[in-house]
């Protein structure tokens, strides 16, 4: 257990030295301020045609946030294992009596905590700012239950994105290649979320499930030509696939690093 906490400290120090923590927090906090500002600037002021509500602003924020995760998570984590294997640092660490499982889990935990805290702060800032911006036209504010449900879906999807990024990073020695492949696969997964009948299995549907709770009026209630079927049911299959894929990605990372010649 002592070695596990030593590894945690090492990951935190390295994240600080490489400015990962600063960049991650800066991105999501800035997003929390920018999205409501954009919504306010685009608002025409007609409360009958285009009412500015905090729900609409948070809905827009989740769109920007999800796209940001697809790009930022692979970019920030592409060197998580690949670079350490290439530079020989992983070999130096694992020569000591440090388990492969502890090595992977510390990387996952530190990365997840960094991103999760930044997202929570950014999401909260956006919510408070949105309430202030939309206060003159607010008729149906976001409840605490919906706020934390949406946040929970985002954090669960984040866990998968991080676990998958680490898994790909354990496979390739080239960190840029690992980041590019992870980003391509996450974007492809996002694309499949528009395709029937596969969409019910795609983890990104968790974000849409939360968005539907957040702002039901945005989603269609009846089938329309050329569009996917209505999104009116909870995506429990996507929920299960997300948890299962996260666990499998971490187990796969441990298995690969055990068999990999480093």
Secondary structure, DSSP 4 states (H G I P E B T S, - for coil): -HHHHHHHHHHHHHHHHTTHHHHHHHHHHHHHHHHHHHHHHH----TTTS---HHHHHHHHHHHHHHHHHHHHHHHHTTTTHHHHHHTHHHHHHHSS--HHHHHHHHHHHHHHHHHHHHHHHHHHHHHHHHHHTTTT-SSPPPHHHHHHHHHHHHHHHHHHHHHHHHHHHH-S-HHHHHHHHHHHHHHHHHHTTSTTGGGG-TTHHHHHHHHHH-GGGS-SS--TTSPPP--S--HHHHHHHHHHHHHHHHHHHHHHHHS--
